[in-house]
Amino acid sequence: MRFATLPQGAVVLSEDGAHPLPMPLDELIALGLPRALEVGSAALLDPSTPYAEADLLLPYKPPAVRDFVTFESHVEGVRRSVDNASGVPAAWYDAPTFYFTNPHALYGPGAAIPRPATCRALDFELEVGVVLGSGGSSLSVTEAADAIFGYTIVNDWSARDLQSREMQVGLGPAKGKDFATSIGPWIVTADELPSLDLLCRVSVNGVPVGSDRLSHMHWSFAEMIAYASRDSVVVPGDLLASGTTGGGGCLAELWGRAGAQVPPPLEPGDVVTMEVEGIGTLTGSVA
């Protein structure tokens, strides 16, 4: 099923249109996937109303957003442009590393994001996010797989000039990342995607920039969830992003390989379109 949020509230989408749900998506997600599918199936029996993709809002507000780095080629390319380093750190192979980003600076499909005032190297990051339908602590990989509710597209907007400077302190990205994350266009439930060998593509102003397959992740989503929960806690609704795909899933990877900012950084008015097979299309622009 595809669960979304429109101005009138949470809906389940069908070929006929949008069918209202009896609760917001965060409450539906907290029920867990089996119960949510029952609620969605009941809603599909009710009359639908037409909707336009321009009406889609941020699907829901996750209580926490963890962003991982699971594509080897992305690490190699971005390190050259952001860290002025080469290769992949040996520690990267030890575990699916992540950082927490800002759950209060989220944007829905079609929304324009603000460029940080001093940023002149604005970038996008093409990612897929997994939404949890249950939580726990120190989950096994099997338990983590059972906790998956569904998937959505994530654009981790990045101020590369700010990021490059602040990461010299050694605490990871902060102001280079915390200003905007786009999520959408909806949540596709896990039962709809038995295989995650999905084609991921991104374009800027209609010009293709990069593509990769989600199956090139070095770790599975279940392994990411299990690692995040180790000696800690994850809760229903938590969003865990795959990290940027390779093959030009962000401009910084291409800058690192070219030794120059080609293609150029994003400017106000630019439109970034991300497409993930089986999930949908997420569009965002620079305000």
N, C-alpha and C positions, 0 to 999 in steps of 0.2 A: 504494500500500500504506500501511497504518497500522502504524508501529513504536512499541511501547510498552515500559514496564518494569513488571513485577509483582514481588511479593516473591520469586518463584522465579527471576526473571531476565528477560532481554530476550525479547520475543515479537513476532510479526507477528499482527495481528488479522484475523479473517474473520467472516462471518455465523455460523459454527459455534462460534467461540470463539477461544482464544489458542493459537498454535502456537509452541513454544519455538524460539529461535534459538541457534546454536552459539557465540555470542560476545556480549559487552555491546554496547549501541548505539553507544558512542563508537568501538569498533573497527569495527563495521559501517559507520558513517558514513565512517570514514577509507578504506574500500575504494572510495568513490565510488558514485554512484547506479547506474550500469549493473551493477556487480558486486553491489551490495547487493540489487538487484531479483532477481538470479539466486539469491542466498542465500535471500531471502524466498520466492521461488517454490518452491524445494526444501522449505522448512520447511512450506509450506502443504499439502504432500503427506503430512505426518505427522499423526497423530491430534491433535485439539484438546482443550483442557480448558476448562470454563466459567470465566468470570471476572465479577466485579462492578466497576463503575466505581469503587467505594470502594477497590478493591484497587490502583488505578493509582498509581504512584509518579512522582517526577521522572523524565522520560524519559531524560535523560542530563545530564552536567555539561560544559557548553561550556568550552573553554579561555579564551575571552574573550567578553564581552558588550558590544556597542556599541549604544547607544540613540540613534536619530535623531529628527529633528523635521520631518516631511514633510507635515503637514496645516496649511494656511494658517489655517483657521478656529480651530484649536486654539491656534496661536501668538497670534492676536489676542485671544482670550478670556483665556488664561492670563496674558498680560503685564499685563492690567488688575488681576488679583487678586494676582499674585506679585511683579511688578516695579513696580506702580503706574505703568504706562506705557500708551500707546495705540498702535494700529496695528501693522504688521509691519515689523521693521527691514529696511532695504534690503539688508543683507548676507545676510539669510536667502535671498534669491533667487539668490545667487551659487553656492551649493553645498549638498549635503545634509549639514548640520552634525550632529555626533554627540558623545556623551561616552561614556566607559567607565564601566560600573557594576560592582558587586561580584559576581564569579563564585562567591564562596564563601557567599553568602547567598541561595541559591536554594531555592524551595519547589515541590512538586509539586501536582497537582490535589487539591482538597479539603483541603489543609493550612491550618492556622490560623497567621497571621503575628503576630508581636509588634508592638504599637504602641510606638514609641520613648518612653522614659520621660517626656520633657518635651513630647511632641507633643500638641497638641489640635486639629490641623487635618489629620487623616489623610485621604488621598485614594487613589483607584485611577487607573490609566490603561489603557485598552483599546488593545491593540496586536497586530500580527501579526509574528512573527519568522521570518526566513529562516535556514535551517541550511546551512552550506557543506559540500560533499562533496569539495572540493579547494581548494587555496590558491594563493598566488603573490604577486608584487609588481608594482605598476603594471599591473594587468590592464586590458585594453580592456573596453568594455561587453559585447562579444560573448563574450569569455573569462569575464567575470564571470557572465553568464547561464548559461554551461556549467558553472560551479562550483556551481550551486544543487542542493542535495540534496532539500530539502523545507521544509515550513512548520509552524509551531505557533502557539499563542496565548500572548501575554505580558501579564502584569499588572505594570506598573511601579509598585508601591506608593510613595506620595510623602507625606512630612511637609511640608506646605506652609508651616507657620509657620517651621520650621527652614530650609527652602529659601529662603524670601523674605528672611530675615536674611542667610544666608551668601552668597547670590548678589550682595549689595551689594559684596562683596570683588572680584568680577569673574573668579573662577575657575570659575564654573559650579556645578552641584549637587554636594554631597558627602554630608554627614550627612543631608540631606533626602531622599536617594535610596538610600543604600548598605545599608539594613537588610533589604530583602526584595524579591525579584522572583519571581513565580510563573510557571511554564512548564508547558504541557501542553494537552490531556490526553495527547497523543501527537504523533508527527511524521507528517505526511501527505506522501508523496513528491511531487516536483514534477510527475511525469507525470499525477497525479490532478487537477491544477488547471491546465489549459491556459489558463483565463481567471481573472484575479484581480479581476473585478468582483463582489466578495463582500459580502454584507450583514453588517455587524458590529453587535452589540447588547450592551448592558450593563444590568443591573438590580441593585438593592440590596434585599435582603429581599423579592424577588419583584416589586418595583415598578419598571417600566421607567424608565431615566434618560436614555439616549442611544442614537442609532443613526447609522450612516454607512456609506458604501460604501468598500471598500478602494481602489477605482479612483480615488478623489479624492486619492490621494497625489500630491504635486507632482513627485516623482522615482520612478523604478522601482527595484525591488530590485537589478537589475543595475547601475544607475547608483550606487546606494548602495555596493555591493560594490566597484566600480571605484574610487570615491572613497576608500573606507577603505584600499584597497591601494596608493594612490598614494604613491610614495616611502616605502612601509612594507611590511608583510606581513600577509596573512591566511592562516589554516591551516584544514584540515578540522575541522569541528565548531564553528567560530566561529559565534556567534549574533548576527545583526544585526536589531534591532527597528525597526519602521516608524515609531515615534513614535505618539503618541496620536491616534486618530481625532477628527474634528470631531463636531459634532452632539451634544455632551454625552458625549464619550468619557471625560471626567473631570469631577469636581465643580468644580475650579478654573475651568474654562472657563465653567461656568454661573455661578459666583460673580462672575467678571469682568463678565459681561453683566448680571447682576442688581444688582450693587453691594452684595451682601450674601451671607452664607453660606447660600444656599438653593439646593438641599437642604443639610441640615446635614452637617458632617464625619462620617466614619465613627467608630463607637464599638465597644468590645468587644462581641462577639456578632453584629455585623452580618455578613451574607453577601453577597458580590459574585459575580454570575454573568455570565460573558461567553460570547457565542455568536458564532461566525464560520461563515458558510455554507461548506460543503465541508470544514471542518476539524473542528469539534466544539464542545464546551462546556467551559469552564474555570471552576471554582468555587473560591473561597477565602474565608476568614473572618478576622475580627479576634479574636485570642486574648484 
